[in-house]
Amino acid sequence: MYAVTSHPALAELFEQPGLEETLRQLGADPRINDVLSSGEPITGEKLAALMESPAILRLFDNREFVQTLKQVLHEVESEALLSANLDW
């Protein structure tokens, strides 16, 4: 299985302005902290709670962050598919 959390491209996200402050705010929000630390799959209700967070909304208003996120997700997805060893 491909380890997304250890992908080097994720470092690019952590270099984005405002991300550290957003993570701090999310960690201070008990509802969001429960969702992120539960270890359970993200349900529609949990996703809605995340998307209603003012900190998350501010982050997604940042065009540079969104562009970097798209690039990182593309890199991670591409490498995950390549490492899947699928027999077509």
C-alpha positions in Angstrom: 0.0 0.0 0.0 1.2 3.5 -0.8 1.9 5.8 2.1 0.4 9.1 1.2 1.3 10.7 4.5 5.0 10.2 3.9 5.0 11.6 0.3 7.6 14.3 -0.1 5.3 16.5 -2.0 3.3 17.1 1.2 6.1 19.2 2.4 5.1 21.8 -0.2 1.7 22.1 1.5 3.3 22.8 4.8 5.3 25.6 3.3 2.1 27.5 2.3 1.4 30.7 4.1 -1.3 30.4 6.7 -1.3 26.6 6.9 0.4 26.4 10.3 -2.0 28.9 11.8 -5.0 27.0 10.2 -3.8 23.7 11.7 -3.4 25.4 15.1 -7.0 26.7 14.9 -8.3 23.4 13.9 -6.5 21.7 16.8 -8.1 24.2 19.2 -11.6 23.4 17.9 -13.0 20.5 19.9 -15.4 19.4 17.1 -12.8 19.5 14.4 -10.2 17.9 16.6 -12.5 15.0 17.3 -13.1 14.5 13.6 -9.4 14.6 12.7 -8.2 12.5 15.7 -10.9 9.8 15.7 -9.1 7.5 13.3 -12.4 6.7 11.7 -13.4 7.1 8.1 -14.7 10.6 7.1 -18.4 10.5 6.7 -20.6 13.1 5.0 -21.4 14.5 8.4 -17.8 14.8 9.4 -16.8 16.3 6.1 -19.6 18.9 6.5 -18.2 19.8 10.0 -14.7 20.3 8.4 -16.0 22.4 5.6 -18.0 24.6 7.9 -14.9 25.5 9.8 -13.9 29.2 9.3 -10.2 28.1 9.3 -10.8 25.6 6.5 -12.8 28.2 4.5 -10.0 30.7 4.8 -7.5 28.2 3.6 -9.5 27.3 0.5 -9.9 31.0 -0.3 -6.1 31.1 -0.7 -5.5 30.5 -4.4 -1.9 29.6 -4.0 -2.7 26.9 -1.4 -5.4 25.5 -3.7 -3.0 25.4 -6.7 -0.3 23.7 -4.6 -2.9 21.2 -3.2 -4.0 20.3 -6.7 -0.4 19.7 -7.8 0.4 17.6 -4.7 -2.7 15.5 -5.1 -1.8 14.9 -8.7 1.7 13.8 -7.8 0.5 11.5 -5.0 -2.3 10.0 -7.1 0.1 9.3 -10.0 2.7 7.7 -7.8 0.1 5.7 -5.9 -1.3 4.3 -9.2 2.2 3.4 -10.3 3.1 1.7 -7.1 -0.2 -0.3 -7.0 1.3 -3.1 -9.1 -2.0 -3.6 -10.9 -2.2 -6.5 -13.5 -4.2 -5.1 -16.4 
